[in-house]
């Protein structure tokens, strides 16, 4: 490597080091983990994940298509390629077909806004290494040099910033399956760090400075420790001196064994749903297509989660103190297919009625009801309101809530409808009389919220 290339590769690390010296947070986990989570993220509760890349071209099986086909040689992937593509076809040959001709960032933003989501996380680079912006460190393997010939990250970021209710989030994979530098470091048991120095850290620095995300969603440690990735030094710079130092939030995927242990909020695993309150802020990242994060042309309808299930997932997640990050997979030509659009708009319909029980809430002392199934609680201390969210409408015209302690002045309201009558029950709780409503009169179709004021 020539001297100029060495300087270029080391410059981001030099800048990070300067930031560490000047700032409040030091490059160690004890200091990094002491940073308070910016308040906006906890209040937001609901975000949209977008898995989009070269894997959207074959749109078969999974976003791990390249790895499953070339590394593991799984039979469905091998058979798919033999049946549909000529001998000698390489994964890189898919890139020119990643065209994005129908991608309209303003149209996407309108759909996202209609869902009620408050932050959007776009995959800028998955484990395949293809960047959705013109990364100088990913020559001819990015969306500006090949395929769309457009900076897709910039278009998405600009459209989201035009909507003041939406926060920009960027996903970035630390490692790349088949990058020779990463393979060299792995063969050296990560005692060398050619790959993070020349690729990962320059990309992270560029993403933050150029696009100013408020969520930085890191992924894929490649079994390498955080010391190999120089994660704490980067995060110290991010929190001390970056242009988003006061607002940015990060997850917990910064090296081997850091997940569910270090970082701004915990993800712990994909589709994480603990079912109880955690001491640390967490996020449930899950996907509408239960078998893939990327768009699949051959996905049957049964693989798409129903809106009933999605609403229930949001309610349980928020009741237990988490945020929900719900994933969609656009097509190679830039479309959000109708099944994803429908689910997003349905979620927005529900939130327009029940959003008071979700946004700006906190976990209550009880997460779900001890005796009445499928009832989850949230709390808004600033209004002294307890929300009981019913995932099923009782058939007998009443619901018993066993957790709230009531007083004579307690009032109960069905969101989207109005005040309701209630009776106390022994030893504690209340029996709420629900109105007799036809399907057309219901305030919403999938879950119903009771607001209790004057209850503890």
C-alpha positions in Angstrom: 0.0 0.0 0.0 1.5 3.4 -1.0 2.1 6.1 1.5 -0.9 8.2 0.3 -3.2 5.3 0.7 -1.9 4.6 4.2 -2.5 8.2 5.2 -6.0 8.1 3.7 -6.8 4.9 5.5 -5.5 6.1 8.8 -7.0 9.6 8.7 -10.4 8.6 10.1 -8.7 6.9 13.0 -6.6 10.0 13.6 -9.7 12.1 13.6 -11.4 9.7 16.0 -8.4 10.0 18.3 -8.5 13.8 18.3 -12.2 13.6 19.2 -11.6 11.3 22.1 -9.0 13.7 23.6 -11.3 16.7 23.4 -14.6 15.1 24.4 -16.5 13.9 27.4 -16.6 10.2 26.7 -13.5 8.0 26.8 -12.8 5.0 24.4 -13.9 2.3 26.9 -17.2 0.6 27.5 -17.7 1.9 31.0 -17.5 5.5 29.7 -19.4 4.8 26.5 -22.2 3.0 28.3 -22.6 5.9 30.7 -24.1 8.1 28.0 -27.8 8.8 28.5 -30.0 7.7 25.7 -31.4 10.8 23.8 -35.0 11.2 24.9 -36.5 11.4 21.4 -35.7 7.7 20.8 -37.6 6.4 23.8 -40.6 8.6 23.0 -40.7 7.5 19.3 -41.5 3.8 20.0 -41.9 2.7 16.4 -39.6 2.7 13.4 -39.3 1.1 9.9 -36.4 -1.0 8.8 -35.5 -1.2 5.1 -33.4 -4.1 3.7 -32.4 -3.2 0.2 -29.4 -4.1 -1.9 -28.1 -6.3 -4.7 -29.8 -9.3 -2.9 -33.1 -7.6 -4.0 -32.3 -8.7 -7.6 -32.5 -12.5 -7.2 -35.1 -11.8 -4.5 -35.0 -15.5 -3.6 -34.6 -17.1 -0.2 -32.9 -14.4 1.9 -30.7 -11.3 1.9 -28.0 -13.9 2.7 -28.4 -15.2 -0.9 -24.7 -14.8 -1.8 -23.4 -16.6 1.3 -25.9 -19.4 1.1 -25.3 -20.0 -2.6 -21.5 -19.6 -2.7 -20.3 -20.4 0.8 -22.7 -23.0 2.1 -23.9 -24.2 -1.3 -27.4 -24.8 0.0 -29.3 -26.9 -2.5 -32.3 -24.5 -3.1 -29.9 -21.7 -4.0 -27.7 -23.8 -6.2 -30.7 -25.2 -8.0 -32.2 -21.8 -8.4 -29.1 -20.5 -10.1 -28.6 -23.5 -12.3 -32.2 -23.3 -13.5 -32.3 -19.5 -14.1 -28.8 -18.3 -14.9 -26.1 -19.4 -17.3 -22.9 -21.1 -16.2 -20.2 -18.7 -15.1 -22.8 -16.2 -13.7 -21.3 -14.5 -10.6 -23.1 -12.7 -7.8 -21.5 -9.5 -8.9 -23.4 -9.8 -12.2 -26.6 -9.0 -10.3 -25.4 -5.5 -9.5 -26.2 -3.9 -13.0 -29.8 -5.3 -12.5 -30.2 -3.4 -9.2 -31.7 -0.5 -11.2 -34.0 1.4 -8.7 -35.8 3.0 -11.7 -39.1 3.3 -9.7 -37.5 4.4 -6.5 -39.1 7.7 -5.4 -37.9 8.8 -2.0 -40.7 11.2 -1.5 -43.3 8.5 -2.2 -41.6 6.1 0.2 -41.5 8.9 2.9 -45.3 9.4 2.4 -45.9 5.7 3.0 -43.6 5.7 6.1 -45.3 8.8 7.5 -48.7 7.2 7.0 -47.6 4.2 9.1 -47.1 6.3 12.2 -43.4 5.4 12.4 -41.1 8.0 13.9 -37.7 6.8 12.6 -36.5 5.0 9.4 -33.4 2.8 9.3 -32.1 2.2 5.8 -29.5 -0.5 5.0 -26.6 1.5 3.5 -24.5 -1.7 3.3 -25.3 -5.3 4.1 -22.8 -8.1 4.5 -22.4 -8.3 0.7 -20.5 -5.1 0.9 -22.5 -3.1 -1.8 -23.0 0.4 -0.6 -26.1 2.4 -1.5 -24.0 5.6 -1.7 -20.9 6.3 -3.7 -18.4 5.1 -1.1 -14.9 5.9 -2.0 -13.9 2.7 -0.2 -16.2 0.5 -2.3 -15.0 1.2 -5.8 -17.4 -0.1 -8.5 -19.4 -1.9 -5.8 -21.8 0.9 -5.0 -25.0 2.4 -6.3 -23.3 5.4 -7.9 -20.7 3.5 -9.9 -23.0 0.6 -11.0 -26.8 -0.2 -11.1 -28.9 2.9 -10.3 -26.0 5.3 -10.8 -27.6 7.3 -7.9 -26.8 8.1 -4.3 -29.8 6.3 -2.8 -28.8 7.2 0.8 -28.8 10.9 0.0 -32.1 10.8 -1.7 -33.7 8.9 1.2 -32.1 11.2 3.8 -33.2 14.4 2.0 -36.8 13.2 1.7 -37.0 12.2 5.3 -35.5 15.5 6.5 -38.3 17.3 4.6 -40.7 15.6 7.0 -40.1 16.9 10.5 -41.8 14.0 12.2 -39.3 11.4 10.8 -35.8 10.7 12.1 -33.1 9.3 9.8 -31.4 6.0 10.7 -28.7 4.2 8.8 -27.8 0.5 9.1 -24.2 -0.5 8.3 -22.6 -3.9 8.4 -19.2 -4.0 10.0 -17.9 -7.0 8.1 -18.3 -8.3 4.5 -18.4 -12.0 3.7 -16.0 -12.1 0.8 -13.8 -9.0 1.2 -10.2 -10.2 0.8 -9.0 -7.8 3.5 -11.5 -9.2 6.0 -10.7 -12.8 5.0 -7.0 -12.0 5.6 -7.7 -10.6 9.1 -9.9 -13.6 9.9 -7.1 -16.0 8.8 -4.8 -14.0 11.1 -7.2 -14.5 14.0 -7.9 -10.8 13.9 -4.4 -9.9 15.0 -4.2 -7.7 11.9 -6.8 -5.0 11.2 -6.5 -4.2 7.5 -10.2 -4.4 6.9 -11.6 -2.0 9.6 -8.8 0.5 8.9 -9.3 0.6 5.1 -13.0 -0.1 4.9 -15.3 -0.2 7.9 -14.2 2.9 9.9 -13.8 5.2 6.9 -17.3 4.2 5.8 -18.8 4.8 9.2 -17.1 8.2 9.5 -18.3 9.2 6.0 -21.9 8.1 6.7 -22.0 10.2 9.9 -20.4 13.3 8.5 -22.2 13.3 5.2 -25.7 12.2 6.1 -26.0 12.9 9.9 -28.1 10.0 11.0 -29.9 10.0 14.3 -29.8 6.2 14.5 -26.7 4.3 13.7 -27.6 0.7 13.5 -24.5 -1.5 13.4 -24.5 -5.2 12.5 -22.4 -8.2 11.7 -19.3 -8.5 13.8 -17.9 -11.5 11.8 -16.9 -13.1 15.1 -14.3 -10.3 15.6 -14.0 -8.5 18.9 -14.8 -4.9 19.4 -11.1 -4.1 19.8 -10.6 -5.3 16.2 -13.3 -2.9 15.0 -11.9 -0.1 17.3 -15.6 0.4 18.3 -15.1 2.3 21.5 -12.8 4.9 19.9 -15.4 5.4 17.1 -18.3 5.7 19.5 -16.3 8.2 21.7 -15.9 10.3 18.6 -19.5 9.9 17.7 -20.7 11.0 21.1 -18.1 13.7 21.6 -17.5 15.5 18.4 -19.6 14.2 15.5 -22.3 16.5 14.0 -25.0 14.3 15.6 -23.3 13.9 19.0 -26.3 15.2 21.0 -29.1 13.3 19.2 -27.6 10.1 17.8 -28.5 6.7 19.2 -26.7 3.5 18.6 -27.5 -0.2 19.1 -25.4 -2.9 20.7 -23.7 -4.7 17.8 -20.2 -3.5 17.9 -18.1 -6.6 18.1 -18.2 -10.2 19.4 -20.1 -10.4 22.7 -21.1 -6.8 22.8 -24.8 -7.6 21.8 -27.2 -7.1 24.7 -24.3 -5.9 26.8 -22.9 -2.6 25.4 -24.3 0.3 23.4 -27.1 2.9 23.4 -30.0 0.4 23.3 -30.1 -3.4 23.2 -31.3 -5.6 20.4 -30.2 -8.9 21.9 -31.3 -11.0 18.9 -33.5 -10.6 15.8 -37.2 -10.6 16.6 -36.4 -10.1 20.3 -39.4 -10.1 22.6 -38.6 -10.8 26.3 -42.2 -10.5 27.5 -41.2 -8.6 30.6 -39.6 -5.3 31.5 -35.9 -4.9 31.1 -33.6 -2.6 33.0 -32.0 -1.2 29.8 -33.7 0.3 26.8 -34.2 -2.3 24.0 -35.5 -2.7 20.5 -37.5 -5.5 18.8 -36.2 -5.6 15.2 -38.5 -7.9 13.3 -39.8 -8.3 9.7 -43.3 -8.4 8.1 -42.1 -11.4 6.0 -41.4 -13.8 8.8 -38.9 -15.8 6.7 -36.8 -13.0 5.2 -35.6 -9.4 5.7 -35.3 -8.9 1.9 -38.1 -8.9 -0.7 -38.8 -12.4 -2.0 -40.7 -12.9 -5.3 -41.8 -16.4 -4.2 -43.1 -15.6 -0.7 -46.6 -17.0 -0.1 -49.2 -14.8 1.5 -49.0 -17.0 4.6 -45.4 -15.8 5.3 -46.6 -12.2 5.8 -47.6 -11.4 9.3 -51.2 -10.1 9.7 -52.0 -6.7 10.9 -53.5 -8.2 14.1 -50.1 -9.8 14.8 -48.2 -6.7 14.0 -50.3 -4.5 16.3 -50.1 -7.1 19.1 -46.3 -7.1 18.6 -46.1 -3.3 18.9 -48.3 -3.3 22.0 -46.3 -6.0 23.8 -43.0 -4.4 22.9 -43.9 -0.9 24.1 -45.6 -2.3 27.3 -42.3 -4.0 28.1 -40.3 -0.8 27.5 -39.0 -1.5 24.0 -39.2 0.1 20.6 -40.4 -1.8 17.6 -38.4 -1.7 14.3 -40.6 -3.3 11.7 -38.9 -4.3 8.4 -39.9 -4.2 4.8 -37.9 -5.3 1.7 -38.3 -3.2 -1.5 -37.9 -4.6 -4.9 -34.7 -4.2 -7.1 -36.4 -1.5 -9.1 -37.4 0.5 -6.0 -41.0 -0.4 -5.3 -42.7 -1.0 -1.9 -45.0 -3.9 -2.9 -48.7 -3.6 -2.0 -48.6 -6.1 0.9 -45.9 -4.1 2.7 -47.7 -0.8 1.9 -51.0 -2.2 3.2 -49.5 -3.3 6.5 -47.8 0.1 7.0 -50.9 2.1 6.3 -53.0 -0.2 8.5 -50.5 0.3 11.4 -51.0 4.1 10.8 -54.7 3.7 11.0 -54.5 2.0 14.3 -52.0 4.5 15.7 -54.2 7.5 14.7 -56.7 6.2 17.2 -54.5 4.6 19.8 -51.3 6.6 19.5 -51.7 8.2 22.9 -51.1 4.8 24.5 -47.9 4.3 22.5 -46.0 7.5 21.9 -44.3 9.3 24.8 -45.4 6.6 27.2 -43.3 4.6 29.7 -43.7 1.1 31.1 -46.1 0.8 34.0 -45.6 -1.1 37.2 -47.5 -4.0 35.5 -46.9 -4.9 31.9 -49.8 -7.2 31.3 -52.9 -8.2 33.3 -52.4 -10.9 35.9 -55.8 -12.6 35.3 -57.3 -11.3 32.1 -55.4 -12.6 29.0 -54.1 -10.4 26.2 -54.3 -7.1 28.1 -51.2 -5.0 28.1 -50.5 -1.7 30.0 -48.6 1.5 29.3 -48.3 4.6 31.4 -48.1 8.4 30.7 -47.0 9.9 34.0 -47.2 13.5 32.8 -51.0 13.0 32.4 -51.4 10.5 35.2 -53.0 8.1 32.7 -52.8 4.4 32.6 -53.6 2.7 29.3 -55.1 -0.8 29.1 -54.8 -2.2 25.6 -57.2 -5.1 24.8 -56.0 -7.3 22.0 -59.4 -9.1 22.0 -62.8 -7.5 22.3 -64.7 -9.4 25.1 -67.7 -11.3 24.0 -69.7 -10.6 27.2 -69.6 -6.8 26.9 -67.3 -6.2 29.8 -63.6 -6.5 30.8 -62.1 -6.9 34.2 -58.8 -5.2 34.8 -57.1 -6.7 37.9 -54.0 -4.4 38.1 -55.3 -0.8 38.5 -56.1 0.6 41.9 -59.1 2.9 41.6 -60.5 5.8 43.4 -63.9 7.4 43.3 -62.8 10.0 40.8 -61.3 7.4 38.4 -62.5 7.9 34.8 -62.4 5.4 31.9 -62.4 6.3 28.3 -62.4 4.1 25.2 -60.0 5.9 22.8 -61.9 6.9 19.6 -65.2 6.5 21.3 -65.7 8.2 24.6 -66.3 7.8 28.4 -67.4 4.4 29.8 -69.0 3.2 33.0 -67.2 1.0 35.4 -67.6 -0.8 38.7 -65.0 -1.7 41.4 -64.1 -5.3 42.0 -62.6 -7.0 45.1 -59.9 -7.0 46.3 -58.6 -4.6 43.7 -59.4 -3.6 40.1 -62.4 -2.6 38.1 -65.0 -4.0 35.7 -65.4 -1.8 32.6 -68.7 -1.9 30.7 -68.0 -1.8 27.0 -70.4 -0.2 24.5 -72.5 -2.3 22.1 -71.0 -1.3 18.8 -71.3 -2.7 15.3 -68.2 -3.4 13.3 -68.7 -0.1 11.5 -69.0 1.8 14.8 -65.8 0.4 16.3 -63.1 3.0 16.7 -60.6 0.6 15.2 -60.4 -3.0 14.0 -57.6 -4.8 15.7 -57.0 -3.7 19.3 -58.7 -1.3 21.6 -57.4 1.1 24.3 -58.9 2.1 27.6 -57.5 5.3 29.2 -57.8 5.3 33.0 -57.3 8.6 34.7 -57.3 8.9 38.5 -56.1 5.2 38.9 -52.8 4.0 40.2 
